Amino acid sequence: MSTSIHPSAVVDPSARIGDGVVIGPFSIVEEGAVIGDGTVLDGHVIVGKNTKPVSYTHLTLPTKRIV
């Protein structure tokens, strides 16, 4: 599985991104976040520090912050 990060997304270099993850436009993955295999982040999703979505999660909450 290939990971896909939209060019407008911002991903902190310390974030751990699993296999097959899709990060949509204007999403933000902050320092310390862990994104499980197969997770999909739709546009405008913010994954905060110390957040760990499990594998195969689909986050689609525009303008919501998950902390």
Summary of the structure (lengths in Angstrom):
residues: 67
radius of gyration: 10.0
end to end distance: 27.0
largest distance: 27.9
contacts: 201
relative contact order: 0.24
helix: 0%
strand: 30%
